[in-house]
């Protein structure tokens, strides 16, 4: 499944166009590597997404073409949620 579609279906990001933009800005990583919107997401992959001053790390548990709102969080497991200062540069080489 494409990264931008997974981010939208899982409701980590509300709209697919926004998910595409975030991915293309270099703010999403799959298993420690920078990912574009067209990157393939598989079960077991670890995603890191930077939302402004917050970095969220999740593990993909299952894939679905569509999902209901109350079931969307079942597509992933939240591993870590961290805040960072505006002047801090994230160390993307460290995969947790």
Beta strands, then each sheet from edge to edge (+ up, - down):
strand 1: 28-30
strand 2: 33-34
strand 3: 46-51
strand 4: 54-60
strand 5: 76-83
sheet 1: 2+ 1- 3+ 4- 5+
end
